[in-house]
Amino acid sequence: MLPTMKLTPLVLPLLASVCAPPVSTPPPPVADVVAVTEAKPLPSVEAVTDAKAKARDDAAIEAWGERIQAAGVNLCLLLEDRFDVDYGCGGR
């Protein structure tokens, strides 16, 4: 038997996997993409002299940061899953 004949059973599965169509992966969730691109809230003019307005602004900025962070973790986990890498996503 020729040496190439012995390799044929080993090479055929490799060739078949190369010819297989690529796996289609869906895009990331729209809500996460929207969240990570959301602009930071601007403080109001009233916050300079009004403690309640400042507290509202602070709460809005804090909530914005939490949305950004949560969406970032979601996208990070999605990338880890799709590309089989470990980015160390966490922080929830």
C-alpha positions in Angstrom: 0.0 0.0 0.0 1.3 3.5 -0.8 2.0 5.8 2.1 -0.5 8.3 0.8 -3.3 5.7 0.9 -2.7 5.4 4.7 -3.1 9.1 5.2 -6.4 9.4 3.1 -8.7 8.5 6.1 -7.0 11.1 8.2 -7.1 13.9 5.6 -10.7 13.5 4.4 -12.3 14.7 7.7 -9.9 17.7 7.7 -10.8 18.6 4.1 -14.5 18.3 4.9 -14.2 20.6 7.9 -12.4 23.2 5.8 -15.1 23.1 3.1 -18.0 23.3 5.7 -19.9 26.6 5.6 -19.0 29.0 8.4 -21.2 29.0 11.5 -23.4 32.1 11.5 -23.5 33.9 14.7 -26.2 36.5 15.5 -25.2 40.0 16.4 -25.1 41.2 20.0 -28.3 42.2 21.6 -29.5 45.7 20.5 -30.2 46.8 24.0 -26.6 46.2 25.0 -25.2 48.0 22.0 -27.5 51.0 22.7 -26.5 51.0 26.4 -22.8 51.1 25.8 -23.2 54.0 23.3 -25.5 56.0 25.5 -24.2 59.5 26.2 -23.4 60.4 29.7 -26.1 62.6 31.2 -25.1 66.3 31.6 -25.6 68.0 35.0 -28.3 70.6 35.1 -27.7 74.2 35.8 -30.0 74.0 38.8 -27.7 71.4 40.4 -25.3 74.3 41.2 -27.6 75.8 43.8 -30.3 73.1 44.4 -29.4 70.1 46.5 -32.4 68.1 45.2 -31.4 68.8 41.5 -27.8 67.8 42.3 -29.1 64.5 43.9 -31.2 63.8 40.8 -28.3 64.5 38.5 -26.0 62.3 40.6 -28.6 59.5 40.5 -29.0 59.8 36.7 -25.2 59.6 36.2 -25.0 56.6 38.6 -27.8 54.8 36.8 -26.1 55.6 33.4 -22.8 54.1 34.7 -24.6 51.0 35.9 -26.3 50.5 32.5 -23.0 50.9 30.7 -21.2 48.5 33.0 -24.0 45.8 32.8 -24.1 46.0 29.0 -20.3 45.9 28.8 -20.3 42.7 30.9 -23.0 41.2 28.7 -21.0 42.0 25.6 -17.8 40.7 27.1 -19.5 37.4 28.1 -20.9 37.1 24.5 -17.4 37.6 23.1 -15.9 35.1 25.5 -18.6 32.5 24.4 -18.3 33.1 20.7 -14.5 33.3 20.5 -13.6 30.9 23.3 -11.4 33.4 25.1 -11.2 34.5 28.7 -11.4 38.3 29.1 -12.1 38.0 32.8 -15.6 39.5 32.4 -17.1 40.2 35.7 -18.1 43.0 37.9 -21.8 42.3 38.3 
